Structure formats: structure tokens, C-alpha cells
Amino acid sequence: MDFVCIKLNSYPLHPLCLSSSVSPTSSLSEQLPADLNKMHLTDHAHQQVMHMPPSQSGCSIASDSGSSSLSDIYQATESDLGDVDLSGLPEAAVDSEEEEEEDEDLERASDTLLGRDLVRECLEKDPVDRNDDDIEQLLEFMHQLPAFANMTMSVRRDLCSVMMFEVVEQAGTVILHDKQELDHWYVILNGAVEISHHDGRMETLCMGNSFGISPTLDKQYMNGEVRTKGDDCQFVCIAQEDYWRILNHVERNTHKVEEEGEIVMVKEHRELDRSGTRKGHIVIKGTPERLIMHLVEEPSVVDPTYIEDFLLTYRTFLSSPMEVGKKLLEWFQMDSLRDTVTRIVLLWVNNHFNDFEGDPAMTRFLEDFEKHLEKMKGHLRLLNIACAAKAKWRQITLQKASRESPLHFSVQGGSERGFGIFVESVEEGSKAAEAGLKRGDQIMEINGQNFENISLSKAADILRNNTHLSLTVKTNIFVFKELLSRVAHEKKNGGLHIPKIQEKKGNRFSIADLPGDMEFPTDHKATRKMKANTVSGGRNKIRKMLEKTRFSILPPKPFSDGGLVQSQDDSIVGTKQCRHSVAIMPIPGNLSSSSPDLLQPATSVLDFSIPPHTLGQTHVHTRCSFKDTTAKDVVAHTVNEFGLVAAPETYSLCEVSISPEGVIKQRRLPDQLSKLADRIQLNGRYYLKNNMETETLCSDEDAQDLLRESQISLLQLSTMEVAAQLSMRDFELFRNIESTEYVDDLFKLDSSVGSGNLKQFEEVINQETFWVATEILKEPNTLKRMKTIKHFIKIALHCRECKNFNSMFAIISGLNLAPVARLRSSWEKLPSKYEKLFGDLQDLFDPSRNMAKYRNVLSSQSMQPPIIPLFPVVKKDLTFLHEGNDSSVDGLVNFEKLRMIAKEIRHVVRMTSANMDPALMFRQRSLSQGSTNSNMLDVQGGAHKKRVRRSSLLNAKKLYEDAQMARKVKQYLSNLTVETDEEKHQIMSLQCEPSYNTYNCGFAPSAHPHSLPTAIHCGPT
């Protein structure tokens, strides 16, 4: 929910709620230097020194489906916040904390930065003492190392069960002497070694490389000398006999499937635990045709995710998804396979609906499949629900030469029929078709005006009278077909059929929007009719249907078309008024994490009796019940709230904004304009205007106030709020990445969906790195530069609390850029506790042992979604799996490689399985900042937790300040200007502090004691 404040002359003052969806903030457009990406990762696998027989790659086969489960869908995410009382807390400016409290908070925060080193604990155990969980932990770590590339999972599992751990503390230690007999195979886990060959050639091996014996029992001798290149070099070693036995007994575990004398599939026998209860065969390679056929074969207990893996990765070896679609339609005719095929299609729609949206042939396949399901009503309804829930909103822009120019598409539906507005037809080859408009698309908005509850004639007028059309649409083919059926029925019976539905916007809810406590009409006929028109029956009935299938259709409850917002209530203090107008000031839905009533469902917090003659400013809290409140709704609601005599048609909603030059701009808003709270800027205000009046709505005094409020600098902002809004913005980008985008990008595939979301998020880390440098280097004052550095360190800490490791790393990288790190005067003024905190933050991203510290934190049990991982590491892991394993082995598709890639992608996608709720980000502790986040729901004290009472909800002034801070942060982030030219950064740095070396125009050595490693490397580039 989003909120606004209304201001009135000669009438009592009331705050009014506006509800609107949250649109993800668009990312910055600056292009980045190519060499910055090199700073973060190396994507290439490294070759081993000793020869090893080729074999297939492997991965863990534990069930790890990334699909939504029924428990995910219906499990409540709301927290019991208890009684809250924040009244009486001091209000202070940002960065004016009490030093003692700040020290305690920083210490508590930094104590949790690092977790246990689980991999090392497993390695240090004696091999005979390792249990199945230890083996799984080691398998997860070892599959990222080049030495284990192209090995099957059974081989890796056996190697993990016998490997031993060794550490060499000092650099320069000789590990193997020249001519020494070899008896082990070594893999480097940390550090590097240097091999001196007889011919004088020097060879360096780094983490993930191997050396030592080859898989044979013959005596072997070292050719050269091996010594460590650094301290704390770590290895795993495997005895010669074990190495030979494991690698030379692969054939006994494999089963080959032959057809007409040709090998079409190879399976491997696996045991997933030592008890022998989970064992069976798993596909490791096969022909495309045989892999398709395996979809409907009896599933293996050791390969529960085969269908999911196939549906994600088939695009790497099939030219068209219809090769699968045709076989599924053919198998559907067989009674024994009908249920299996139905589950496969439901899973396909649920996991990868973009495969159908962007392909006309697949859309036709879905329509054909729907016809086959006409006798299976339960499955048909599940299919309709899945399609409605999974369809993504798309933006389409069309231009007309004039108002009289044809549209090249026609529309049907309208509120008079109980439907939205749908595209009935699109001319082939027209600009509308080229832009991506399709038959069956539902129009959700045009030019910001809500089309979900609008008449057909009104929609046609808007389409006809605008030359610029910005359409928001989504695929809703099955509801569209129901609309066509309704229209045909009306033509047959000679009249418009008026559905017996309650006339309220609640009918517009899609299945993903349904709140758990939504009340449906009690009339049986009305209920049945509403279900038909909205594809949104009661949750209990849907839940029973879903329980009959093993696949989840609905997204988890926290997700809705509204993005990150929750239903929220607020109370706000008004400002000055102009006569005959009502000023409306919005408060964004993504309120500060400190807002004490973020999750309260109450519809009325304050209730005052207001005599008709009262002229003072009075507050009442009201709530609009629906997500997309329009300008017309606001006018009607306001007229009713204030008891205005004139009809609502007498008034209109106007937006007044102030330009930086002080020019007042005023415009009347269209009746159907929605998302009002998201659209208004800090330099703007909404007014309810009497259409018969002509006077100016905003006074000069109010205009100056608005102009001052709109001017924002970083040091004015709460560090906790910046971290929260930054995390929510980036999380929105991250979770919009389709799982297929990872595959398309990895294999360089052309698809109708593309990988735009992935590319956009990939740029975030560099954009935020340059943002840090730009903010620091543009500040001429040394003391303020130090405060800016301190500000960013605190933001990085709060990003860690938000589990936003991507932004945390970007900020640390920005602080370590040479132009920033050389600012000796600024760093010397930084308090020592922040210097220590900065060092602790950097230590989390220690690159040793393949980022082991970061990976340990990420894999700890306390680290639950939502999470924003360090994306360069994600990209590096996927790239290694792709480049370190062959896509084809002996002319067969290496499905073991695809399974491993699919598992990694599911692991990444699972990080977005819960919503990023601002109310829960900082519940574990409070960093007393006196800004938007000083009013915490759970206030942590030294050894006790203070529960505060709900009476603080009456503190309207504080709530207003909280919400204003959230608005300021969002506007600041949306208007960032980032300098991406590193040469300009150098110039700006020298302007801040001239070079200390008069003989060198370059940079002097940095006085900053910490330095972040300049790469996330597995080895030399």
C-alpha cells in the first residue's frame, strides 16, 4: 500500500491512502570500462599438469527442485510483531548517534560477518569418520575446481571419501624434489606452487590445478622440483592406489542403452547414501531423441529433477521446443501416459512460461493442449491458473502520425461484460505486431491509466485520442477465449449478457494477488460467475486441487503483481493550504524499515469526531482496499471523506510540480491514472481542484518549500534506509531474471526472451562501484569526504544485514579504487572503529580457497532467502561448469553437465523465493540513527530486548518523517549521476588531494591500510 496526505483550506485535514504497484527502478545507463569486469573474475577453467583419462562431469543428485512447493505457496510470511510503542524516542539528525551506542551496534553487527568454515571442518576429519553430509559438502565445493572437471559424480564421490587434507604454512617450502617417487595425486585448494623443470622452464599452478601421479599403478617419478609460492598453501591428496582404483573402475557402474546397434543413452548406477536405500540409475548422456523419451519413463529415485533439468536445458541441444511439444501431444493420446504428460506441461508452464509467451507455435501448442484437457476439468483449471499467474507484464510503445491514424489492432471486452480490455486481433506486419502486441493480450494500462476496470467505449476513446501509446500488457489467452465465448453467446441470444457479479474492483485480482483473508461473495451463482471471469476462485478449493498434483502452480505468497509492497497504513501531518483545494502528498509503499505499522492490517488507526464547523487541521486514517487506486477514485473518496457538497464530477485531481528554476507547473490528471504515489516526486504535490475555480493551487511559499525538500545529498540520508532501498531495487532486478536467461547467456543462444534482465543486473555491481567513487571524489571538503567514506562503510554493513552481498562488494570495491584509496587526508580522519569495520567487511570477500569465507556465509543455515548473491561469483561458477565440461561426449549430449548447470541455476533462483520485506530486514538489531530507522519494531538493548507498545502508531509526525526519508532515498537513487570514466576519477582525485610525489604525476602510495584483492580469481588470466 502507498499513502498520501491531504491538505485542505476551510475543511478538516485527512490523510488518504493510495494503493499502487511498485515499478522497479531502471538501472543506470552509463557504459563501463571493459577492464573493470576483469577486476572481478576469471571465467576460464585451468588445465591440469598431469594427464588424466577423459570422463564425464558430475554433480550431486540430491533432490533440490527449484519449483515452488505447496508449503512455499501457503506458508505465512508475516511475523508476529507484538505490541509496539516507540513514542518518546528522540529525533536526531543523520550521523548524530551517541558514540557509545554506535560502538555497541557496530560490534554486534561485525561479530556476525563470518561463519564457520564447514568445508575445512569436513576436510580435517579422518576419511573413515566422514558421514554422508560431509561427503555432500565436499562434493559441492570440489565441483568448482578444474581438477575434477569431466569426472562423473560417482568418481567424485569416491574421491571425496578418501581424500586427505594437508597444509604447508611457509612460502618456498619444497613439496616434491626432483626424481622423487610419486605416491599421491594433489589438488591445490589455496595458494599456488611453482614447478622448476630441467630445461629451466618455470610453471605456476594455482587453486584448482592438480599435480602428482597419473591413474596407474606403475612407479612414477617427479620431473622437476615443486615448491610453494606463498604462505598457507592447502592441498587435498589421494593415494596412488585409491586414485587408480576409482578412475579405472568407472565402467562397472555404467549401463548402456542400445537401439539398432547404436548407443543412444548411457546411465550410471549411483548410491546417494551409505545405507544403500537411495540407489538407482541416472542418465549421464544420450541422444536428443532418447532424452525426450526419458521424460515419460519411470523416474529414478536418484534423479528426481530430470524433468526440470530437461525443460531448462533442452534449448542447448534442440532447435525448437516444438520437438518436445509434438511428442507430448502424441503421448497424451495414450491412456497410460496422459497424467504424466499433463504434469510435464503444467511444470513447463509453471517454470518457463516465457517459452510459450514469445513463440507463436508454442502458444498454439498450449491452445491445442487445452482442448485435450476439456474432459479433465481439474487439470484444465490448474493450467488456466498457471498461465494467469505466470504471465509477465510487458511494455509496448506505439506512435500514431495523428489521432485519425488507424491502430492496426482491435480490442474487445470491457467492464460492462465483467472483463478487462483484450486485444482481439493484430494486423500482420503492422507496427503493433512488430512491437510484440499479440492476440489475447490483456491491456493493463495505457499511458499510466488503469485499464483493468474500464468500459470498452472509454478504452476506445483513449486509444483513439492519443498519438503516443505506452501500453502495459500481459498474456491472458484463456480468459480471452472465455470473453470470445461470451461475445458469441450474446450475438446468438441478441443482447448483452450482464454478469451477476458484485460490482467492485476486488474482482480484478489475479490469482497471484489474492490475499489469504479475502472474502468472496456468499451467493453461489455470483461466486461461480466471478471465478469464471477472473480465474481466481477461493484459495481453499485451489489448494485442494493443487494437492492432487506434485507440482506447484502458484508463486509463493509474498509475491504479487504489486512487487515488493505490503498492505500498510500510515498517518501523516499536513502542510499549508490554498483555498478550495486539497493537497495530497504521497508516501511510497516501500516504507522505511522503521515504520512501526508496516504489517498492521487495521483499516482505521485514528478516529476523531469532526464537527462540521471545524476549520483546523485534523487527522484521520483511512484506507483504500485495492491495489491500483485511480485519480477518479481519489476524487470520489476525498469528496466523501470531507463531506463536500458538490458532486465528485465537480472536482479533478491535479499535479503541481516545481522545476529547479522555480517555475510552477500544473496539470490535470486523467481519471484512470493509477500508481499515483509512485509517480509524484519530492518537488510535486497533488491537489483536489474545483473545476469552477481558476486560482493558483500552490502558493509561492509552498513552492519554495517543495523546492527545498527536493534537493538531496547523500549525507542527509539514513544509511539504513539507503541500504534497504538499494537492496529492494536490486532485488527486483535480480528476481526478474528468468532461469532460461542464464542458459541463453551461457551458451550464447538467440531466443525471443533474450537475456536483457540478466545483462541489466550484471551491470549493477560496476555501476554501484563507480557511484561510491563519484560521491567521494566530487566532495571538495576533506572532513565531508571522510564522513562520506564513513557513510558508505555503514551502508555496506547494512547491505550485509539485508543479505545484499552484491552491493556490499560493490561499495567495498569503490572504496578500494585507486583514486579513492589514495586520499590520505580523508582516510586518516576516519575513526579507528570504522577502519576496523572496513577491514572486517573486506575479509568476508577474501579470495583464498575460491572465496571460501563468502561461500561459507552464503551456505550457512541462518542464511535464508531473500538473498542477493555476489553476481561475479555466480557468473564465474556457471562459466566454469560450461567451459570445464564437454557439451558432447562420444556423439551424445552430456546431460551430466546440463544437470550440474541446472542445479546451480536453481540454487541461484531459490535465493529469490521469498520477498524482500523492509519490515524484516533489520529486526535483529537497531543501529540508532535517529532517522527513518530509529523506531524499530524490536529495539535491542545490551542484554535485553525492549518490547514497545502499539501506542506509537499515534506519532504521526514521526511516521511522516520516516516516509519522507524513504521517498528521499528512492528519489536520490533514481536520479543518480555516476561518472564511469576512470581517467576523470584520477583527475578528480588529484583535485581533492594533489600528488605527494612531486616527481611523479601519478598517484602516491595509499595511506589506507586495507586493500581489497583486485580479483576473484581461480588462477592466472
GIKA-V568389 format. One record per residue. N is the residue number from 0. OMEGA is omega in degrees with one decimal (none if undefined). Layout:
# GIKA-V568389
n;omega
N;OMEGA
N;OMEGA
This chain:
# GIKA-V568389
n;omega
0;173.9
1;-170.7
2;174.4
3;175.9
4;-179.7
5;-178.7
6;-171.5
7;170.0
8;176.7
9;175.8
10;175.5
11;-177.5
12;179.7
13;167.6
14;-178.9
15;-179.1
16;167.5
17;179.8
18;-179.8
19;178.1
20;177.8
21;175.4
22;179.0
23;178.1
24;179.0
25;-176.2
26;-179.0
27;-171.4
28;-174.6
29;174.5
30;-172.9
31;175.2
32;-176.2
33;-173.6
34;178.8
35;177.6
36;178.8
37;-179.1
38;-170.2
39;-173.5
40;171.3
41;-171.0
42;-171.7
43;175.8
44;-178.0
45;-177.6
46;176.3
47;179.5
48;-177.1
49;-179.2
50;177.5
51;-178.0
52;179.0
53;175.1
54;-173.1
55;178.1
56;-178.7
57;177.0
58;179.1
59;-176.3
60;178.2
61;-178.1
62;-177.3
63;-175.8
64;178.6
65;-179.4
66;176.1
67;176.4
68;179.8
69;178.2
70;176.5
71;-174.6
72;-169.5
73;-179.2
74;-178.3
75;179.7
76;-178.9
77;178.9
78;174.4
79;-170.5
80;178.2
81;178.9
82;-176.3
83;175.5
84;-178.8
85;-178.0
86;178.1
87;178.1
88;-176.8
89;175.4
90;-176.8
91;178.0
92;177.7
93;176.3
94;176.2
95;-175.7
96;169.8
97;-173.6
98;-176.6
99;179.5
100;-178.8
101;178.6
102;-179.3
103;-179.2
104;-179.3
105;179.0
106;179.4
107;-179.1
108;-175.9
109;179.7
110;-175.0
111;-174.8
112;-175.4
113;178.8
114;179.6
115;175.4
116;-173.0
117;-178.5
118;-179.2
119;177.6
120;178.7
121;-178.6
122;-176.1
123;175.5
124;171.6
125;-176.9
126;-177.8
127;-178.6
128;-178.3
129;177.2
130;-177.2
131;178.8
132;177.5
133;179.4
134;178.8
135;178.7
136;179.2
137;177.9
138;-179.1
139;-179.5
140;-173.0
141;-176.7
142;177.5
143;-175.2
144;-178.4
145;-177.1
146;-176.9
147;180.0
148;177.4
149;170.4
150;176.7
151;-177.5
152;179.8
153;177.5
154;-179.8
155;-178.8
156;179.5
157;178.7
158;179.7
159;-177.8
160;-177.0
161;-175.5
162;178.2
163;-173.4
164;178.4
165;178.9
166;173.2
167;-169.1
168;-169.1
169;174.7
170;177.5
171;178.8
172;178.2
173;-179.6
174;179.8
175;177.9
176;177.4
177;178.8
178;178.5
179;178.7
180;-177.9
181;177.5
182;179.7
183;169.5
184;-173.7
185;171.8
186;-177.3
187;176.8
188;-179.9
189;179.8
190;-177.9
191;175.5
192;179.2
193;-179.7
194;177.0
195;-179.7
196;-177.7
197;-177.4
198;179.2
199;-179.3
200;178.8
201;-179.5
202;-179.0
203;175.8
204;-177.3
205;-175.3
206;179.2
207;177.9
208;-178.4
209;174.6
210;-179.8
211;-173.1
212;170.2
213;-172.9
214;176.1
215;179.3
216;177.6
217;176.0
218;-179.5
219;-176.4
220;-179.2
221;177.6
222;-176.7
223;-177.6
224;-179.5
225;177.5
226;-178.7
227;-179.8
228;-179.4
229;178.3
230;174.6
231;173.7
232;-175.5
233;-177.0
234;160.0
235;-179.0
236;-177.6
237;-177.1
238;-175.3
239;-177.7
240;178.1
241;-178.5
242;179.8
243;-177.0
244;-175.6
245;-175.7
246;-178.0
247;176.6
248;179.7
249;-172.9
250;-176.3
251;-178.7
252;-175.4
253;176.7
254;-176.9
255;178.0
256;-177.4
257;173.4
258;-179.2
259;176.5
260;-180.0
261;175.4
262;-177.9
263;179.1
264;175.3
265;178.1
266;179.3
267;177.3
268;-179.4
269;171.4
270;-174.1
271;173.9
272;-175.4
273;179.3
274;179.5
275;-179.4
276;179.3
277;180.0
278;-179.3
279;-178.7
280;-179.5
281;-178.6
282;175.6
283;174.6
284;-178.9
285;175.3
286;178.7
287;-178.6
288;-178.2
289;176.7
290;176.5
291;-178.8
292;-178.2
293;178.3
294;-174.4
295;176.4
296;-177.5
297;-177.4
298;179.5
299;179.6
300;-179.6
301;-179.8
302;-174.1
303;-175.7
304;-176.2
305;-176.8
306;178.1
307;179.8
308;-179.2
309;-176.5
310;177.2
311;-168.9
312;-178.7
313;-176.1
314;179.8
315;-179.0
316;174.7
317;-177.6
318;-178.1
319;176.5
320;179.5
321;173.3
322;174.9
323;-177.6
324;-179.7
325;179.5
326;179.7
327;176.9
328;178.3
329;-179.5
330;-179.0
331;-179.4
332;179.9
333;-175.8
334;-175.8
335;-176.1
336;-171.7
337;-179.3
338;179.4
339;179.6
340;-179.8
341;178.6
342;179.4
343;-179.2
344;178.1
345;178.9
346;179.4
347;179.2
348;-177.4
349;-173.9
350;-172.8
351;-178.8
352;178.3
353;175.2
354;-177.7
355;-177.0
356;-172.9
357;-175.0
358;-179.7
359;-179.9
360;179.1
361;174.6
362;176.6
363;176.5
364;-179.4
365;178.0
366;177.5
367;-179.5
368;178.5
369;178.3
370;179.0
371;-176.6
372;-173.8
373;179.0
374;178.6
375;-169.9
376;-179.0
377;179.3
378;178.2
379;179.2
380;177.0
381;178.1
382;178.5
383;178.9
384;-178.1
385;-179.4
386;179.9
387;-176.2
388;-172.5
389;-179.4
390;179.7
391;175.3
392;-179.8
393;178.7
394;179.4
395;-179.6
396;179.6
397;177.2
398;174.5
399;179.5
400;178.9
401;-179.4
402;-178.5
403;-178.3
404;-179.2
405;-179.1
406;-175.5
407;169.9
408;-179.7
409;-176.8
410;-178.9
411;177.2
412;-179.9
413;-176.6
414;179.6
415;176.6
416;-177.9
417;-179.2
418;169.6
419;178.5
420;-177.2
421;174.4
422;-176.8
423;179.9
424;178.1
425;179.2
426;178.4
427;178.2
428;179.4
429;178.2
430;178.5
431;178.5
432;179.0
433;179.9
434;176.7
435;177.7
436;-174.4
437;173.5
438;-178.9
439;176.0
440;173.1
441;179.2
442;-178.3
443;-179.0
444;167.8
445;-179.1
446;177.6
447;-178.8
448;-176.0
449;-179.1
450;-176.0
451;-180.0
452;-174.8
453;-179.5
454;-178.9
455;-179.3
456;178.7
457;178.4
458;179.8
459;178.1
460;-179.5
461;178.6
462;-176.3
463;-170.7
464;178.1
465;177.5
466;175.3
467;-177.7
468;174.3
469;-172.9
470;168.9
471;-175.0
472;171.2
473;178.8
474;178.2
475;-167.8
476;-174.7
477;173.4
478;176.2
479;179.1
480;176.0
481;176.3
482;178.9
483;177.4
484;177.8
485;-179.4
486;178.8
487;178.6
488;179.5
489;179.1
490;-178.5
491;-177.0
492;173.5
493;176.3
494;179.9
495;178.2
496;179.5
497;-178.4
498;178.1
499;-178.7
500;173.6
501;-177.5
502;176.2
503;-174.8
504;179.7
505;178.5
506;-178.0
507;-177.8
508;168.0
509;-174.9
510;-179.4
511;-175.4
512;-171.2
513;173.7
514;-175.9
515;-175.6
516;-176.2
517;179.3
518;179.9
519;178.9
520;-179.0
521;177.9
522;-173.5
523;-178.9
524;179.2
525;179.6
526;-178.8
527;-179.7
528;179.8
529;178.7
530;-178.5
531;-174.9
532;-172.3
533;-176.2
534;-175.6
535;177.5
536;-179.5
537;-176.7
538;-177.2
539;-179.7
540;178.2
541;-179.0
542;178.8
543;178.3
544;-177.0
545;-178.1
546;179.3
547;178.8
548;-178.0
549;-176.4
550;176.2
551;180.0
552;-175.8
553;173.1
554;177.8
555;-174.0
556;-176.8
557;-174.8
558;175.4
559;178.2
560;-179.7
561;176.6
562;-170.7
563;-170.0
564;172.1
565;172.1
566;-173.0
567;176.1
568;-179.1
569;176.6
570;-168.9
571;177.5
572;-178.7
573;179.3
574;-174.9
575;-171.0
576;167.3
577;-173.4
578;177.5
579;176.6
580;176.7
581;-180.0
582;-176.5
583;-179.9
584;-173.9
585;170.0
586;-171.2
587;179.1
588;178.9
589;-175.8
590;175.7
591;177.7
592;-178.6
593;-177.3
594;-169.6
595;-176.9
596;-175.8
597;-174.1
598;-177.4
599;-177.4
600;-174.9
601;-178.6
602;177.8
603;-178.9
604;179.7
605;-179.2
606;179.6
607;171.8
608;-171.9
609;176.6
610;-177.4
611;-175.2
612;-175.9
613;-179.2
614;-176.9
615;179.5
616;-178.9
617;-173.9
618;171.4
619;-176.6
620;176.8
621;-174.5
622;169.3
623;-168.7
624;-170.8
625;-167.9
626;-172.4
627;176.1
628;-177.9
629;177.5
630;178.8
631;177.7
632;-179.6
633;179.9
634;-177.7
635;-178.4
636;-178.5
637;178.0
638;179.5
639;-177.8
640;-175.2
641;179.0
642;179.1
643;-173.2
644;-175.7
645;179.0
646;179.0
647;-179.2
648;179.2
649;-174.2
650;173.8
651;178.2
652;-178.3
653;175.0
654;176.2
655;178.7
656;-177.5
657;178.2
658;178.2
659;179.1
660;179.4
661;179.9
662;-179.9
663;178.1
664;-177.1
665;176.3
666;176.6
667;-177.5
668;176.0
669;-176.7
670;-174.7
671;179.6
672;-178.0
673;-178.2
674;-172.4
675;-177.6
676;178.1
677;-171.6
678;-174.5
679;176.9
680;-180.0
681;179.8
682;-178.7
683;179.5
684;176.0
685;177.6
686;169.6
687;-171.3
688;171.4
689;-175.1
690;-179.9
691;-179.1
692;-178.4
693;-175.7
694;-179.6
695;-177.1
696;-173.5
697;179.2
698;178.2
699;179.9
700;177.5
701;-179.9
702;178.5
703;176.9
704;179.8
705;-178.9
706;178.6
707;-179.1
708;-175.1
709;-179.3
710;-170.2
711;169.7
712;-174.7
713;-176.0
714;175.8
715;-170.5
716;175.5
717;179.4
718;179.5
719;179.3
720;177.0
721;179.6
722;-178.5
723;-178.8
724;177.0
725;-179.7
726;179.9
727;176.8
728;-178.1
729;179.2
730;177.6
731;176.2
732;-175.0
733;-176.1
734;174.9
735;178.3
736;175.4
737;179.1
738;178.8
739;179.6
740;178.1
741;-179.6
742;180.0
743;-179.3
744;-177.0
745;-177.3
746;178.5
747;-178.2
748;173.0
749;179.4
750;179.5
751;179.7
752;-177.3
753;179.5
754;-178.1
755;179.3
756;179.4
757;-179.9
758;-179.8
759;179.7
760;-179.6
761;-179.6
762;-173.3
763;-173.4
764;178.6
765;177.4
766;-178.5
767;174.6
768;179.3
769;176.3
770;179.3
771;-178.8
772;-178.0
773;-178.3
774;-177.9
775;-172.9
776;-180.0
777;-179.9
778;-177.0
779;-176.0
780;-175.7
781;-179.1
782;178.9
783;176.0
784;177.6
785;179.7
786;177.0
787;176.2
788;178.4
789;178.9
790;-177.9
791;177.2
792;178.3
793;177.0
794;178.9
795;178.4
796;179.7
797;174.0
798;176.0
799;177.8
800;175.8
801;-176.4
802;177.2
803;-176.7
804;-179.5
805;179.0
806;177.5
807;179.2
808;179.7
809;180.0
810;178.9
811;177.5
812;178.4
813;177.6
814;-179.4
815;174.2
816;-174.8
817;-179.8
818;178.9
819;-175.7
820;-176.9
821;-177.2
822;-171.9
823;-176.5
824;-179.4
825;-177.8
826;-179.3
827;179.9
828;-178.1
829;178.7
830;-174.1
831;-178.5
832;177.4
833;175.3
834;177.8
835;179.0
836;179.0
837;177.2
838;177.9
839;178.3
840;179.7
841;-175.8
842;178.5
843;-177.6
844;174.5
845;-174.6
846;-176.8
847;-178.7
848;174.8
849;178.3
850;-173.0
851;-177.6
852;177.9
853;-178.4
854;177.6
855;178.2
856;-176.8
857;-176.4
858;-179.2
859;-176.4
860;-179.2
861;-178.0
862;-178.7
863;177.9
864;6.3
865;179.6
866;170.1
867;-175.2
868;173.7
869;-167.5
870;175.3
871;177.6
872;175.9
873;-178.8
874;-179.6
875;-179.7
876;179.6
877;-179.8
878;178.6
879;178.8
880;-179.4
881;-174.5
882;-178.6
883;-179.7
884;-178.9
885;177.7
886;-179.8
887;179.4
888;-179.6
889;178.7
890;179.4
891;177.4
892;178.7
893;-176.2
894;176.3
895;176.3
896;-178.8
897;177.8
898;-179.2
899;177.8
900;179.8
901;179.1
902;179.7
903;179.3
904;177.0
905;178.2
906;178.9
907;-178.2
908;-179.8
909;178.2
910;179.8
911;-173.0
912;175.5
913;-178.0
914;176.7
915;-175.1
916;-178.9
917;-179.0
918;-174.7
919;-174.0
920;-171.6
921;-176.6
922;-174.9
923;-179.9
924;-179.5
925;172.9
926;-169.8
927;-177.3
928;178.5
929;179.1
930;-173.6
931;-171.4
932;179.3
933;178.2
934;-177.4
935;177.4
936;173.0
937;-177.9
938;-176.4
939;172.4
940;-173.4
941;-178.0
942;-178.4
943;177.1
944;-176.5
945;176.3
946;-175.8
947;-169.2
948;-176.0
949;-177.2
950;179.5
951;177.3
952;179.3
953;-176.7
954;-174.0
955;-178.3
956;-179.6
957;178.6
958;178.5
959;178.9
960;178.3
961;-176.7
962;177.3
963;177.9
964;177.7
965;178.2
966;-179.0
967;-179.3
968;-180.0
969;179.7
970;177.8
971;-178.7
972;-178.4
973;-177.1
974;-177.5
975;170.8
976;-172.9
977;176.1
978;-177.3
979;-179.5
980;-176.2
981;176.1
982;176.1
983;175.3
984;178.7
985;179.2
986;179.1
987;179.2
988;179.0
989;175.8
990;177.0
991;-179.9
992;179.6
993;-179.8
994;178.8
995;179.4
996;-175.8
997;-179.4
998;-177.7
999;-179.2
1000;177.4
1001;-176.3
1002;171.3
1003;177.8
1004;-176.2
1005;174.0
1006;-178.3
1007;-171.4
1008;-175.4
1009;174.1
1010;178.3
1011;176.3
1012;-171.9
1013;178.1
1014;167.9
1015;-169.2
1016;164.6
1017;-176.8
1018;-177.4
1019;179.2
1020;none
